[in-house]
């Protein structure tokens, strides 16, 4: 049986990235930081009665890339009941 050598793909350095890849990386980082700041600010300003769960839990959850802030705004904020 022939030995298989496992080749690891080397990660590119910043200098090796194309301009489009650099732009995409910077854009994604800006969106991520913007969502984080918006969620943290909302948690600070919103009364605890309007948040599902504890503020501390949601603060920690928002630190998880895009998923945390998205989850907070989708599931963590209590919406007012629709008026019929």
N, CA, C and O atoms as a GROMACS GRO file, in nm:
protein
  336
    1UNK      N    1   0.084  -0.117   0.000
    1UNK     CA    2   0.000   0.000   0.000
    1UNK      C    3   0.089   0.124   0.000
    1UNK      O    4   0.182   0.135   0.081
    2UNK      N    5   0.062   0.213  -0.087
    2UNK     CA    6   0.144   0.334  -0.099
    2UNK      C    7   0.111   0.431   0.013
    2UNK      O    8  -0.004   0.448   0.053
    3UNK      N    9   0.215   0.494   0.062
    3UNK     CA   10   0.194   0.593   0.166
    3UNK      C   11   0.139   0.721   0.103
    3UNK      O   12   0.186   0.767  -0.001
    4UNK      N   13   0.039   0.774   0.169
    4UNK     CA   14  -0.018   0.899   0.121
    4UNK      C   15   0.034   1.013   0.206
    4UNK      O   16   0.027   1.009   0.329
    5UNK      N   17   0.086   1.110   0.143
    5UNK     CA   18   0.131   1.226   0.220
    5UNK      C   19   0.019   1.329   0.219
    5UNK      O   20  -0.038   1.363   0.115
    6UNK      N   21  -0.011   1.375   0.336
    6UNK     CA   22  -0.117   1.474   0.348
    6UNK      C   23  -0.058   1.612   0.328
    6UNK      O   24   0.029   1.657   0.402
    7UNK      N   25  -0.107   1.677   0.227
    7UNK     CA   26  -0.061   1.812   0.200
    7UNK      C   27  -0.159   1.911   0.261
    7UNK      O   28  -0.279   1.905   0.237
    8UNK      N   29  -0.106   2.001   0.340
    8UNK     CA   30  -0.190   2.104   0.399
    8UNK      C   31  -0.192   2.224   0.306
    8UNK      O   32  -0.089   2.266   0.254
    9UNK      N   33  -0.309   2.277   0.287
    9UNK     CA   34  -0.320   2.399   0.208
    9UNK      C   35  -0.271   2.515   0.295
    9UNK      O   36  -0.318   2.536   0.406
   10UNK      N   37  -0.178   2.587   0.241
   10UNK     CA   38  -0.122   2.700   0.315
   10UNK      C   39  -0.216   2.819   0.304
   10UNK      O   40  -0.267   2.850   0.196
   11UNK      N   41  -0.239   2.886   0.417
   11UNK     CA   42  -0.324   3.004   0.416
   11UNK      C   43  -0.249   3.118   0.349
   11UNK      O   44  -0.128   3.132   0.362
   12UNK      N   45  -0.324   3.198   0.278
   12UNK     CA   46  -0.263   3.313   0.212
   12UNK      C   47  -0.241   3.425   0.314
   12UNK      O   48  -0.319   3.444   0.407
   13UNK      N   49  -0.136   3.497   0.293
   13UNK     CA   50  -0.113   3.615   0.375
   13UNK      C   51  -0.193   3.730   0.317
   13UNK      O   52  -0.245   3.721   0.206
   14UNK      N   53  -0.204   3.838   0.393
   14UNK     CA   54  -0.280   3.954   0.347
   14UNK      C   55  -0.225   4.007   0.214
   14UNK      O   56  -0.302   4.045   0.126
   15UNK      N   57  -0.095   4.008   0.201
   15UNK     CA   58  -0.032   4.059   0.079
   15UNK      C   59  -0.064   3.973  -0.043
   15UNK      O   60  -0.063   4.022  -0.156
   16UNK      N   61  -0.091   3.845  -0.021
   16UNK     CA   62  -0.119   3.754  -0.132
   16UNK      C   63  -0.264   3.758  -0.179
   16UNK      O   64  -0.296   3.704  -0.285
   17UNK      N   65  -0.351   3.821  -0.102
   17UNK     CA   66  -0.492   3.828  -0.140
   17UNK      C   67  -0.512   3.926  -0.256
   17UNK      O   68  -0.439   4.025  -0.268
   18UNK      N   69  -0.610   3.896  -0.338
   18UNK     CA   70  -0.643   3.987  -0.447
   18UNK      C   71  -0.714   4.110  -0.389
   18UNK      O   72  -0.765   4.104  -0.277
   19UNK      N   73  -0.717   4.220  -0.464
   19UNK     CA   74  -0.788   4.338  -0.414
   19UNK      C   75  -0.935   4.310  -0.384
   19UNK      O   76  -0.990   4.364  -0.288
   20UNK      N   77  -0.998   4.226  -0.463
   20UNK     CA   78  -1.138   4.192  -0.439
   20UNK      C   79  -1.154   4.113  -0.309
   20UNK      O   80  -1.249   4.135  -0.233
   21UNK      N   81  -1.063   4.022  -0.283
   21UNK     CA   82  -1.067   3.944  -0.158
   21UNK      C   83  -1.043   4.034  -0.037
   21UNK      O   84  -1.107   4.016   0.067
   22UNK      N   85  -0.952   4.129  -0.050
   22UNK     CA   86  -0.928   4.225   0.058
   22UNK      C   87  -1.052   4.309   0.084
   22UNK      O   88  -1.091   4.331   0.199
   23UNK      N   89  -1.115   4.357  -0.024
   23UNK     CA   90  -1.237   4.436  -0.011
   23UNK      C   91  -1.348   4.356   0.058
   23UNK      O   92  -1.416   4.407   0.146
   24UNK      N   93  -1.364   4.231   0.018
   24UNK     CA   94  -1.466   4.145   0.078
   24UNK      C   95  -1.441   4.121   0.226
   24UNK      O   96  -1.534   4.121   0.307
   25UNK      N   97  -1.314   4.100   0.261
   25UNK     CA   98  -1.278   4.077   0.400
   25UNK      C   99  -1.306   4.200   0.485
   25UNK      O  100  -1.362   4.190   0.595
   26UNK      N  101  -1.267   4.316   0.435
   26UNK     CA  102  -1.289   4.442   0.509
   26UNK      C  103  -1.438   4.470   0.522
   26UNK      O  104  -1.484   4.514   0.627
   27UNK      N  105  -1.514   4.447   0.415
   27UNK     CA  106  -1.659   4.470   0.418
   27UNK      C  107  -1.726   4.379   0.519
   27UNK      O  108  -1.810   4.424   0.597
   28UNK      N  109  -1.690   4.252   0.518
   28UNK     CA  110  -1.750   4.157   0.614
   28UNK      C  111  -1.716   4.197   0.757
   28UNK      O  112  -1.800   4.187   0.846
   29UNK      N  113  -1.594   4.241   0.780
   29UNK     CA  114  -1.553   4.283   0.914
   29UNK      C  115  -1.632   4.406   0.959
   29UNK      O  116  -1.674   4.414   1.074
   30UNK      N  117  -1.652   4.501   0.868
   30UNK     CA  118  -1.729   4.621   0.904
   30UNK      C  119  -1.875   4.588   0.935
   30UNK      O  120  -1.932   4.643   1.029
   31UNK      N  121  -1.934   4.499   0.857
   31UNK     CA  122  -2.072   4.458   0.883
   31UNK      C  123  -2.081   4.388   1.018
   31UNK      O  124  -2.172   4.414   1.096
   32UNK      N  125  -1.987   4.299   1.045
   32UNK     CA  126  -1.986   4.225   1.170
   32UNK      C  127  -1.973   4.319   1.290
   32UNK      O  128  -2.047   4.306   1.388
   33UNK      N  129  -1.881   4.412   1.283
   33UNK     CA  130  -1.861   4.507   1.394
   33UNK      C  131  -1.983   4.597   1.410
   33UNK      O  132  -2.023   4.628   1.522
   34UNK      N  133  -2.042   4.640   1.299
   34UNK     CA  134  -2.162   4.724   1.305
   34UNK      C  135  -2.278   4.652   1.373
   34UNK      O  136  -2.347   4.710   1.456
   35UNK      N  137  -2.298   4.525   1.338
   35UNK     CA  138  -2.404   4.446   1.402
   35UNK      C  139  -2.377   4.428   1.552
   35UNK      O  140  -2.469   4.437   1.633
   36UNK      N  141  -2.251   4.404   1.587
   36UNK     CA  142  -2.214   4.388   1.727
   36UNK      C  143  -2.242   4.515   1.805
   36UNK      O  144  -2.301   4.509   1.913
   37UNK      N  145  -2.199   4.629   1.753
   37UNK     CA  146  -2.221   4.757   1.821
   37UNK      C  147  -2.370   4.786   1.834
   37UNK      O  148  -2.416   4.829   1.940
   38UNK      N  149  -2.446   4.764   1.728
   38UNK     CA  150  -2.591   4.788   1.732
   38UNK      C  151  -2.659   4.701   1.837
   38UNK      O  152  -2.744   4.749   1.911
   39UNK      N  153  -2.622   4.574   1.843
   39UNK     CA  154  -2.682   4.482   1.940
   39UNK      C  155  -2.644   4.521   2.084
   39UNK      O  156  -2.730   4.524   2.172
   40UNK      N  157  -2.517   4.550   2.106
   40UNK     CA  158  -2.472   4.588   2.240
   40UNK      C  159  -2.539   4.717   2.286
   40UNK      O  160  -2.579   4.731   2.402
   41UNK      N  161  -2.552   4.811   2.194
   41UNK     CA  162  -2.618   4.938   2.227
   41UNK      C  163  -2.765   4.917   2.260
   41UNK      O  164  -2.818   4.975   2.354
   42UNK      N  165  -2.830   4.833   2.180
   42UNK     CA  166  -2.972   4.805   2.203
   42UNK      C  167  -2.992   4.736   2.338
   42UNK      O  168  -3.087   4.768   2.410
   43UNK      N  169  -2.904   4.644   2.374
   43UNK     CA  170  -2.914   4.575   2.503
   43UNK      C  171  -2.898   4.675   2.616
   43UNK      O  172  -2.967   4.665   2.718
   44UNK      N  173  -2.808   4.770   2.600
   44UNK     CA  174  -2.784   4.870   2.705
   44UNK      C  175  -2.905   4.961   2.724
   44UNK      O  176  -2.939   4.997   2.836
   45UNK      N  177  -2.968   4.998   2.617
   45UNK     CA  178  -3.076   5.098   2.622
   45UNK      C  179  -3.214   5.038   2.645
   45UNK      O  180  -3.303   5.106   2.697
   46UNK      N  181  -3.234   4.915   2.607
   46UNK     CA  182  -3.366   4.852   2.618
   46UNK      C  183  -3.389   4.802   2.760
   46UNK      O  184  -3.300   4.740   2.819
   47UNK      N  185  -3.507   4.827   2.817
   47UNK     CA  186  -3.537   4.775   2.951
   47UNK      C  187  -3.536   4.622   2.951
   47UNK      O  188  -3.570   4.559   2.850
   48UNK      N  189  -3.498   4.562   3.063
   48UNK     CA  190  -3.489   4.416   3.075
   48UNK      C  191  -3.622   4.348   3.047
   48UNK      O  192  -3.624   4.234   3.001
   49UNK      N  193  -3.731   4.416   3.075
   49UNK     CA  194  -3.865   4.358   3.053
   49UNK      C  195  -3.894   4.336   2.904
   49UNK      O  196  -3.981   4.257   2.868
   50UNK      N  197  -3.821   4.404   2.817
   50UNK     CA  198  -3.845   4.393   2.674
   50UNK      C  199  -3.747   4.298   2.606
   50UNK      O  200  -3.742   4.288   2.483
   51UNK      N  201  -3.669   4.226   2.687
   51UNK     CA  202  -3.571   4.131   2.634
   51UNK      C  203  -3.603   3.992   2.687
   51UNK      O  204  -3.624   3.974   2.806
   52UNK      N  205  -3.605   3.894   2.596
   52UNK     CA  206  -3.625   3.755   2.638
   52UNK      C  207  -3.493   3.703   2.694
   52UNK      O  208  -3.392   3.704   2.624
   53UNK      N  209  -3.493   3.658   2.819
   53UNK     CA  210  -3.371   3.609   2.881
   53UNK      C  211  -3.295   3.722   2.950
   53UNK      O  212  -3.344   3.834   2.961
   54UNK      N  213  -3.176   3.690   2.996
   54UNK     CA  214  -3.099   3.790   3.069
   54UNK      C  215  -3.014   3.874   2.974
   54UNK      O  216  -2.972   3.828   2.868
   55UNK      N  217  -2.990   3.997   3.014
   55UNK     CA  218  -2.907   4.086   2.935
   55UNK      C  219  -2.764   4.032   2.924
   55UNK      O  220  -2.701   4.040   2.819
   56UNK      N  221  -2.714   3.976   3.035
   56UNK     CA  222  -2.577   3.923   3.035
   56UNK      C  223  -2.562   3.810   2.934
   56UNK      O  224  -2.462   3.801   2.863
   57UNK      N  225  -2.662   3.723   2.927
   57UNK     CA  226  -2.658   3.613   2.831
   57UNK      C  227  -2.656   3.665   2.688
   57UNK      O  228  -2.579   3.617   2.605
   58UNK      N  229  -2.740   3.763   2.659
   58UNK     CA  230  -2.745   3.818   2.524
   58UNK      C  231  -2.619   3.896   2.490
   58UNK      O  232  -2.575   3.896   2.375
   59UNK      N  233  -2.559   3.962   2.589
   59UNK     CA  234  -2.432   4.032   2.565
   59UNK      C  235  -2.326   3.932   2.521
   59UNK      O  236  -2.251   3.957   2.426
   60UNK      N  237  -2.318   3.820   2.590
   60UNK     CA  238  -2.220   3.716   2.555
   60UNK      C  239  -2.253   3.656   2.418
   60UNK      O  240  -2.163   3.632   2.338
   61UNK      N  241  -2.380   3.632   2.392
   61UNK     CA  242  -2.420   3.569   2.265
   61UNK      C  243  -2.390   3.658   2.146
   61UNK      O  244  -2.359   3.608   2.038
   62UNK      N  245  -2.399   3.790   2.163
   62UNK     CA  246  -2.374   3.879   2.050
   62UNK      C  247  -2.228   3.880   2.006
   62UNK      O  248  -2.195   3.933   1.900
   63UNK      N  249  -2.140   3.824   2.087
   63UNK     CA  250  -1.998   3.819   2.051
   63UNK      C  251  -1.968   3.709   1.948
   63UNK      O  252  -1.855   3.701   1.899
   64UNK      N  253  -2.066   3.627   1.916
   64UNK     CA  254  -2.048   3.518   1.820
   64UNK      C  255  -2.076   3.570   1.679
   64UNK      O  256  -2.190   3.570   1.634
   65UNK      N  257  -1.972   3.614   1.612
   65UNK     CA  258  -1.977   3.663   1.473
   65UNK      C  259  -2.113   3.719   1.432
   65UNK      O  260  -2.172   3.798   1.506
   66UNK      N  261  -2.163   3.679   1.317
   66UNK     CA  262  -2.290   3.731   1.266
   66UNK      C  263  -2.410   3.665   1.335
   66UNK      O  264  -2.518   3.724   1.342
   67UNK      N  265  -2.390   3.546   1.384
   67UNK     CA  266  -2.500   3.468   1.440
   67UNK      C  267  -2.555   3.532   1.568
   67UNK      O  268  -2.676   3.538   1.586
   68UNK      N  269  -2.469   3.580   1.653
   68UNK     CA  270  -2.511   3.636   1.782
   68UNK      C  271  -2.602   3.757   1.768
   68UNK      O  272  -2.714   3.755   1.820
   69UNK      N  273  -2.558   3.864   1.700
   69UNK     CA  274  -2.645   3.979   1.684
   69UNK      C  275  -2.774   3.947   1.608
   69UNK      O  276  -2.881   3.997   1.641
   70UNK      N  277  -2.762   3.862   1.507
   70UNK     CA  278  -2.882   3.823   1.433
   70UNK      C  279  -2.982   3.750   1.520
   70UNK      O  280  -3.102   3.773   1.512
   71UNK      N  281  -2.932   3.661   1.605
   71UNK     CA  282  -3.019   3.588   1.697
   71UNK      C  283  -3.083   3.682   1.798
   71UNK      O  284  -3.201   3.669   1.831
   72UNK      N  285  -3.005   3.777   1.848
   72UNK     CA  286  -3.059   3.872   1.946
   72UNK      C  287  -3.175   3.950   1.885
   72UNK      O  288  -3.282   3.958   1.945
   73UNK      N  289  -3.154   4.008   1.766
   73UNK     CA  290  -3.260   4.089   1.706
   73UNK      C  291  -3.379   4.004   1.661
   73UNK      O  292  -3.491   4.055   1.654
   74UNK      N  293  -3.356   3.876   1.631
   74UNK     CA  294  -3.465   3.789   1.588
   74UNK      C  295  -3.541   3.729   1.706
   74UNK      O  296  -3.664   3.730   1.707
   75UNK      N  297  -3.468   3.677   1.805
   75UNK     CA  298  -3.531   3.603   1.913
   75UNK      C  299  -3.526   3.673   2.049
   75UNK      O  300  -3.610   3.645   2.135
   76UNK      N  301  -3.431   3.762   2.070
   76UNK     CA  302  -3.411   3.820   2.202
   76UNK      C  303  -3.497   3.939   2.236
   76UNK      O  304  -3.522   3.967   2.353
   77UNK      N  305  -3.543   4.010   2.134
   77UNK     CA  306  -3.621   4.131   2.157
   77UNK      C  307  -3.769   4.095   2.153
   77UNK      O  308  -3.817   4.036   2.057
   78UNK      N  309  -3.840   4.132   2.259
   78UNK     CA  310  -3.984   4.109   2.261
   78UNK      C  311  -4.051   4.216   2.174
   78UNK      O  312  -4.025   4.335   2.188
   79UNK      N  313  -4.136   4.172   2.086
   79UNK     CA  314  -4.209   4.262   1.999
   79UNK      C  315  -4.346   4.290   2.060
   79UNK      O  316  -4.405   4.202   2.122
   80UNK      N  317  -4.396   4.412   2.044
   80UNK     CA  318  -4.529   4.440   2.098
   80UNK      C  319  -4.635   4.357   2.025
   80UNK      O  320  -4.623   4.329   1.905
   81UNK      N  321  -4.737   4.319   2.097
   81UNK     CA  322  -4.845   4.240   2.039
   81UNK      C  323  -4.916   4.322   1.932
   81UNK      O  324  -4.934   4.442   1.948
   82UNK      N  325  -4.957   4.256   1.824
   82UNK     CA  326  -5.028   4.324   1.716
   82UNK      C  327  -5.165   4.367   1.764
   82UNK      O  328  -5.235   4.293   1.832
   83UNK      N  329  -5.201   4.486   1.728
   83UNK     CA  330  -5.333   4.539   1.765
   83UNK      C  331  -5.436   4.492   1.665
   83UNK      O  332  -5.418   4.506   1.544
   84UNK      N  333  -5.544   4.434   1.718
   84UNK     CA  334  -5.650   4.382   1.629
   84UNK      C  335  -5.769   4.475   1.629
   84UNK      O  336  -5.868   4.449   1.561
   0.00000   0.00000   0.00000
